[in-house]
Amino acid sequence: MKIDLSETEIIHIMDSLRLRCQDLRDCDDAETADLANELEELEHDLFEASARPGDWTEDLEPTEIAENDFVQAGINAREQVKASSRAAERRRQAFGEFDVSKPDRKLSETQRFDLWDDRDPKNW
């Protein structure tokens, strides 16, 4: 069964449940204490459902939700700043979009020297 309630109606129901639980806790009967526990759990479920719209039964800590959103917002902001920064433009100009194999580039003598020796036993 599904019942649509406004936020005010949910608050009234939760207040009523809280008051009823307080009344039941004053009794010394075990059955009454069990009923008070059940009503208290119902109150907590209503509070959680009103605070977390959508699939509120998913077992997530509120800190996990906030932490994930916070980290993702930081990543997005950093990517946006990197894309629009002057340093990104300078890198593109200096490295040609990171293409280092230009045809007019000549290797120095040190870069042409090969240290690999096939006859050396440590390279076998």
URTAGI-V409401 format. One record per pair of residues at least 4 apart in sequence whose ideal C-beta (glycine too) atoms are under 6 Angstrom apart, sorted by the first residue. I is the first residue (numbers start at 0). J is the second residue. D is the distance in Angstrom with one decimal. If there is no record, write none. Layout:
i->I j->J d->D
i->I j->J d->D
//
This chain:
i->4 j->8 d->4.2
i->4 j->9 d->5.1
i->9 j->45 d->5.9
i->9 j->49 d->5.0
i->13 j->42 d->5.2
i->13 j->45 d->5.3
i->16 j->38 d->5.1
i->16 j->42 d->4.1
i->17 j->42 d->5.9
i->19 j->38 d->5.8
i->20 j->35 d->4.8
i->20 j->38 d->5.1
i->20 j->39 d->5.0
i->23 j->31 d->5.1
i->23 j->34 d->5.8
i->23 j->35 d->3.7
i->24 j->35 d->5.3
i->26 j->31 d->4.2
i->47 j->51 d->5.9
i->47 j->55 d->5.6
i->48 j->55 d->4.7
i->51 j->55 d->4.2
i->59 j->63 d->5.3
i->59 j->64 d->5.7
i->62 j->66 d->5.8
i->80 j->84 d->5.9
i->81 j->87 d->5.9
i->89 j->93 d->5.9
i->90 j->94 d->5.8
i->91 j->96 d->5.5
i->106 j->110 d->4.0
i->106 j->111 d->5.0
//
